[in-house]
Amino acid sequence: MMNADYKPCLTALQRCLEACNVCYHASLKEEKAMMMCIELDRECADICSYTINTMQRSSKFVQQILVVCAEICDACGTECNSYDQQHCKDCAKACFECAEECRKLLA
């Protein structure tokens, strides 16, 4: 059975995954200057998806994966926050909230 304490983090992971995917697709249509944003959106969405999967199956590696997930979310949030587009601002907010929820489970 999945740990009930995971629920807030799972919700934040899902929001972050969705926000990164929206930002990723919108950024593809914009300038090449956003290449790092695009790359980090993809990395972040992927690690959020993987983290959700590991938490749902109660993997013994959840703690290590949460550390990596929080680091990638922070990097993506920082990059997205440097742009003025609303999808980037929304993504940055979701990334920072996700990193925070991941770290709460590590405490």
Z-matrix of the N, CA and C atoms (Angstrom, degrees):
N
C 1 1.462
C 2 1.527 1 109.58
N 3 1.303 2 116.12 1 139.38
C 4 1.451 3 121.67 2 -178.67
C 5 1.528 4 110.83 3 -72.44
N 6 1.308 5 116.07 4 142.45
C 7 1.456 6 124.14 5 178.93
C 8 1.534 7 109.67 6 -64.51
N 9 1.325 8 117.44 7 124.81
C 10 1.473 9 122.81 8 -179.03
C 11 1.529 10 111.83 9 -64.24
N 12 1.332 11 117.10 10 -25.10
C 13 1.458 12 120.80 11 178.55
C 14 1.531 13 111.76 12 -66.15
N 15 1.310 14 117.42 13 -15.18
C 16 1.458 15 121.97 14 -178.19
C 17 1.532 16 112.70 15 -75.76
N 18 1.334 17 117.80 16 -19.40
C 19 1.472 18 121.05 17 -171.50
C 20 1.529 19 114.20 18 -52.74
N 21 1.345 20 121.20 19 -50.08
C 22 1.465 21 119.38 20 179.76
C 23 1.534 22 112.13 21 -62.39
N 24 1.306 23 116.15 22 -37.92
C 25 1.463 24 119.59 23 179.77
C 26 1.528 25 110.26 24 -69.23
N 27 1.319 26 117.59 25 -41.66
C 28 1.462 27 120.54 26 178.37
C 29 1.529 28 110.84 27 -60.88
N 30 1.321 29 116.84 28 -39.89
C 31 1.459 30 121.27 29 178.04
C 32 1.523 31 110.40 30 -64.02
N 33 1.331 32 116.79 31 -44.48
C 34 1.468 33 121.11 32 179.17
C 35 1.528 34 110.78 33 -65.82
N 36 1.315 35 117.25 34 -39.25
C 37 1.460 36 121.01 35 177.24
C 38 1.520 37 111.35 36 -61.18
N 39 1.319 38 116.70 37 -43.67
C 40 1.460 39 120.69 38 -179.78
C 41 1.523 40 111.01 39 -65.40
N 42 1.339 41 117.57 40 -42.64
C 43 1.470 42 121.01 41 177.86
C 44 1.525 43 110.68 42 -62.17
N 45 1.331 44 116.01 43 -42.03
C 46 1.455 45 120.87 44 -179.42
C 47 1.526 46 110.36 45 -65.89
N 48 1.319 47 116.71 46 -44.50
C 49 1.464 48 121.55 47 177.26
C 50 1.529 49 110.47 48 -55.57
N 51 1.319 50 116.87 49 -48.25
C 52 1.460 51 121.31 50 -179.16
C 53 1.530 52 111.75 51 -65.49
N 54 1.339 53 117.54 52 -43.84
C 55 1.465 54 121.05 53 -179.53
C 56 1.526 55 110.95 54 -64.75
N 57 1.315 56 117.37 55 -39.03
C 58 1.464 57 120.60 56 178.31
C 59 1.522 58 111.08 57 -65.77
N 60 1.307 59 116.97 58 -39.95
C 61 1.461 60 119.80 59 178.44
C 62 1.525 61 111.69 60 -64.94
N 63 1.338 62 117.12 61 -40.75
C 64 1.466 63 120.81 62 177.48
C 65 1.531 64 109.86 63 -63.74
N 66 1.319 65 116.35 64 -47.02
C 67 1.463 66 121.28 65 -179.15
C 68 1.530 67 110.14 66 -63.53
N 69 1.304 68 116.93 67 -42.33
C 70 1.460 69 122.67 68 179.31
C 71 1.531 70 110.68 69 -56.99
N 72 1.315 71 116.27 70 -52.08
C 73 1.463 72 120.53 71 -177.90
C 74 1.525 73 112.18 72 -66.59
N 75 1.328 74 117.28 73 -39.49
C 76 1.468 75 120.08 74 178.90
C 77 1.533 76 110.70 75 -68.52
N 78 1.313 77 117.31 76 -39.05
C 79 1.467 78 121.47 77 -178.04
C 80 1.522 79 112.14 78 -68.82
N 81 1.317 80 116.99 79 -29.33
C 82 1.464 81 120.08 80 177.79
C 83 1.526 82 111.58 81 -58.74
N 84 1.310 83 116.50 82 -27.66
C 85 1.457 84 121.81 83 -177.26
C 86 1.531 85 112.19 84 -88.20
N 87 1.323 86 116.08 85 -2.62
C 88 1.458 87 120.02 86 -176.40
C 89 1.529 88 110.51 87 -106.05
N 90 1.276 89 116.94 88 -164.33
C 91 1.455 90 123.51 89 -173.96
C 92 1.530 91 113.80 90 -64.06
N 93 1.341 92 114.24 91 156.11
C 94 1.469 93 120.05 92 175.95
C 95 1.528 94 111.12 93 -65.30
N 96 1.318 95 116.99 94 -19.56
C 97 1.463 96 121.05 95 179.52
C 98 1.534 97 111.01 96 -61.01
N 99 1.318 98 116.72 97 -16.55
C 100 1.467 99 120.94 98 -178.07
C 101 1.531 100 112.41 99 -93.67
N 102 1.322 101 118.00 100 13.78
C 103 1.456 102 121.26 101 -175.65
C 104 1.536 103 112.12 102 -56.63
N 105 1.327 104 117.90 103 -42.39
C 106 1.466 105 119.83 104 179.88
C 107 1.524 106 110.65 105 -64.80
N 108 1.321 107 116.66 106 -38.64
C 109 1.462 108 121.17 107 176.79
C 110 1.524 109 109.82 108 -60.44
N 111 1.312 110 116.09 109 -45.60
C 112 1.457 111 121.34 110 -179.09
C 113 1.531 112 110.61 111 -61.98
N 114 1.315 113 116.43 112 -46.42
C 115 1.469 114 120.64 113 -179.76
C 116 1.526 115 111.65 114 -62.47
N 117 1.332 116 116.84 115 -44.12
C 118 1.465 117 120.08 116 -179.45
C 119 1.521 118 111.77 117 -70.00
N 120 1.326 119 117.82 118 -34.67
C 121 1.473 120 119.90 119 174.83
C 122 1.524 121 109.87 120 -57.51
N 123 1.322 122 116.30 121 -45.52
C 124 1.466 123 120.87 122 -178.79
C 125 1.534 124 110.84 123 -64.78
N 126 1.331 125 116.66 124 -45.80
C 127 1.468 126 121.22 125 178.69
C 128 1.524 127 110.74 126 -60.09
N 129 1.318 128 115.87 127 -44.38
C 130 1.455 129 120.80 128 -176.45
C 131 1.526 130 111.41 129 -67.95
N 132 1.319 131 116.99 130 -44.94
C 133 1.468 132 120.02 131 177.90
C 134 1.526 133 110.19 132 -60.16
N 135 1.324 134 116.37 133 -41.62
C 136 1.469 135 120.21 134 -179.58
C 137 1.530 136 112.06 135 -64.82
N 138 1.347 137 117.38 136 -44.68
C 139 1.469 138 118.87 137 -178.22
C 140 1.523 139 110.33 138 -70.12
N 141 1.324 140 118.42 139 -33.47
C 142 1.467 141 120.42 140 176.74
C 143 1.528 142 110.05 141 -64.05
N 144 1.314 143 116.08 142 -44.32
C 145 1.464 144 120.06 143 178.58
C 146 1.523 145 110.89 144 -61.52
N 147 1.317 146 116.38 145 -45.02
C 148 1.465 147 120.50 146 -179.88
C 149 1.532 148 110.88 147 -65.29
N 150 1.314 149 116.74 148 -39.93
C 151 1.463 150 120.41 149 179.73
C 152 1.522 151 110.78 150 -64.48
N 153 1.321 152 117.31 151 -41.68
C 154 1.466 153 120.89 152 175.52
C 155 1.526 154 109.53 153 -56.32
N 156 1.312 155 116.65 154 -48.15
C 157 1.469 156 120.81 155 -179.10
C 158 1.522 157 112.24 156 -60.23
N 159 1.333 158 116.80 157 -44.19
C 160 1.466 159 118.92 158 -178.13
C 161 1.525 160 111.74 159 -67.90
N 162 1.325 161 116.36 160 -34.80
C 163 1.462 162 119.47 161 178.67
C 164 1.529 163 110.34 162 -69.99
N 165 1.309 164 117.29 163 -40.48
C 166 1.460 165 120.79 164 -178.57
C 167 1.527 166 112.40 165 -66.07
N 168 1.313 167 116.31 166 -29.03
C 169 1.467 168 118.05 167 178.67
C 170 1.529 169 112.47 168 -101.92
N 171 1.333 170 116.36 169 11.67
C 172 1.469 171 123.22 170 177.81
C 173 1.530 172 112.39 171 51.63
N 174 1.315 173 115.10 172 49.54
C 175 1.460 174 121.20 173 178.53
C 176 1.523 175 110.78 174 -60.57
N 177 1.301 176 116.04 175 146.67
C 178 1.465 177 119.99 176 177.26
C 179 1.529 178 111.72 177 -73.64
N 180 1.331 179 117.01 178 -5.93
C 181 1.458 180 121.49 179 -179.48
C 182 1.527 181 113.59 180 -103.60
N 183 1.320 182 116.93 181 11.72
C 184 1.468 183 120.56 182 -176.65
C 185 1.524 184 111.74 183 -54.88
N 186 1.306 185 118.34 184 -45.71
C 187 1.471 186 120.65 185 -176.91
C 188 1.532 187 111.29 186 -59.65
N 189 1.314 188 117.49 187 -46.34
C 190 1.463 189 120.85 188 -179.80
C 191 1.534 190 110.62 189 -64.79
N 192 1.314 191 116.82 190 -40.01
C 193 1.459 192 121.31 191 -178.73
C 194 1.526 193 110.55 192 -68.16
N 195 1.335 194 117.37 193 -36.71
C 196 1.465 195 120.83 194 176.81
C 197 1.529 196 111.32 195 -61.61
N 198 1.316 197 117.45 196 -37.37
C 199 1.463 198 121.44 197 178.33
C 200 1.527 199 109.98 198 -61.90
N 201 1.325 200 115.90 199 -50.10
C 202 1.465 201 120.96 200 -179.75
C 203 1.527 202 110.51 201 -64.06
N 204 1.315 203 116.61 202 -42.12
C 205 1.459 204 120.88 203 179.92
C 206 1.529 205 110.70 204 -59.88
N 207 1.314 206 117.19 205 -46.37
C 208 1.471 207 120.70 206 179.65
C 209 1.526 208 111.02 207 -61.02
N 210 1.330 209 117.19 208 -40.49
C 211 1.466 210 120.76 209 179.50
C 212 1.528 211 111.36 210 -64.13
N 213 1.322 212 116.84 211 -44.51
C 214 1.459 213 120.56 212 -179.71
C 215 1.526 214 110.38 213 -68.05
N 216 1.329 215 117.32 214 -40.53
C 217 1.468 216 120.71 215 177.49
C 218 1.522 217 111.01 216 -60.88
N 219 1.325 218 117.60 217 -42.21
C 220 1.469 219 120.41 218 177.82
C 221 1.529 220 111.35 219 -63.22
N 222 1.333 221 116.75 220 -42.76
C 223 1.468 222 120.58 221 179.72
C 224 1.529 223 110.71 222 -63.67
N 225 1.312 224 116.43 223 -43.91
C 226 1.464 225 121.06 224 179.62
C 227 1.529 226 110.30 225 -66.02
N 228 1.312 227 116.74 226 -43.81
C 229 1.456 228 120.88 227 179.14
C 230 1.519 229 112.49 228 -60.79
N 231 1.319 230 116.42 229 -42.20
C 232 1.464 231 121.27 230 178.96
C 233 1.524 232 110.66 231 -63.56
N 234 1.333 233 116.18 232 -45.81
C 235 1.470 234 119.95 233 179.34
C 236 1.527 235 111.14 234 -63.92
N 237 1.317 236 117.54 235 -48.70
C 238 1.464 237 120.98 236 -178.70
C 239 1.526 238 111.65 237 -62.86
N 240 1.311 239 116.59 238 -34.65
C 241 1.463 240 121.30 239 -178.81
C 242 1.531 241 112.04 240 -66.81
N 243 1.331 242 117.45 241 -15.53
C 244 1.469 243 120.41 242 -178.48
C 245 1.538 244 112.04 243 -84.44
N 246 1.325 245 117.08 244 -0.54
C 247 1.469 246 121.62 245 179.90
C 248 1.526 247 109.87 246 -111.75
N 249 1.323 248 115.52 247 156.44
C 250 1.461 249 120.90 248 -176.85
C 251 1.522 250 114.08 249 -90.89
N 252 1.323 251 118.39 250 -13.96
C 253 1.454 252 121.10 251 -177.92
C 254 1.525 253 110.42 252 -62.67
N 255 1.329 254 115.68 253 141.26
C 256 1.464 255 120.19 254 -178.20
C 257 1.525 256 111.96 255 -62.05
N 258 1.332 257 117.63 256 -38.70
C 259 1.465 258 119.17 257 179.75
C 260 1.519 259 110.99 258 -63.14
N 261 1.329 260 117.51 259 -31.84
C 262 1.466 261 120.71 260 176.95
C 263 1.534 262 110.45 261 -72.02
N 264 1.320 263 117.14 262 -42.22
C 265 1.470 264 120.72 263 177.93
C 266 1.533 265 110.29 264 -62.32
N 267 1.332 266 116.88 265 -42.75
C 268 1.467 267 121.12 266 178.21
C 269 1.524 268 110.75 267 -63.42
N 270 1.314 269 115.66 268 -40.79
C 271 1.460 270 120.56 269 179.78
C 272 1.530 271 110.39 270 -65.32
N 273 1.323 272 117.11 271 -45.09
C 274 1.467 273 121.05 272 179.72
C 275 1.532 274 110.38 273 -58.08
N 276 1.317 275 116.35 274 -44.53
C 277 1.470 276 120.47 275 179.72
C 278 1.531 277 110.40 276 -60.90
N 279 1.314 278 116.74 277 -47.05
C 280 1.468 279 120.45 278 -179.93
C 281 1.523 280 111.09 279 -63.77
N 282 1.317 281 117.19 280 -38.77
C 283 1.472 282 121.02 281 179.84
C 284 1.525 283 111.18 282 -64.85
N 285 1.327 284 117.03 283 -46.39
C 286 1.464 285 120.09 284 -179.44
C 287 1.531 286 111.36 285 -65.31
N 288 1.326 287 117.11 286 -39.24
C 289 1.468 288 119.97 287 176.96
C 290 1.528 289 110.84 288 -64.97
N 291 1.311 290 116.52 289 -38.98
C 292 1.461 291 120.87 290 179.72
C 293 1.535 292 110.40 291 -66.01
N 294 1.314 293 116.46 292 -45.13
C 295 1.467 294 120.03 293 178.51
C 296 1.526 295 110.37 294 -58.28
N 297 1.316 296 116.45 295 -41.54
C 298 1.465 297 121.51 296 178.90
C 299 1.536 298 111.22 297 -62.74
N 300 1.324 299 117.01 298 -45.58
C 301 1.475 300 120.43 299 179.02
C 302 1.519 301 111.19 300 -64.22
N 303 1.311 302 117.28 301 -39.11
C 304 1.468 303 119.86 302 177.49
C 305 1.527 304 110.46 303 -61.45
N 306 1.318 305 115.98 304 -43.92
C 307 1.473 306 119.98 305 -178.37
C 308 1.535 307 112.13 306 -68.92
N 309 1.330 308 117.22 307 -29.20
C 310 1.472 309 119.53 308 175.78
C 311 1.521 310 110.74 309 -61.31
N 312 1.324 311 116.94 310 -36.78
C 313 1.464 312 119.96 311 179.36
C 314 1.521 313 112.43 312 -74.39
N 315 1.326 314 116.84 313 -16.66
C 316 1.455 315 121.28 314 178.89
C 317 1.528 316 111.96 315 -86.70
N 318 1.321 317 116.24 316 -17.06
C 319 1.477 318 120.75 317 -176.09
C 320 1.502 319 112.07 318 -71.90
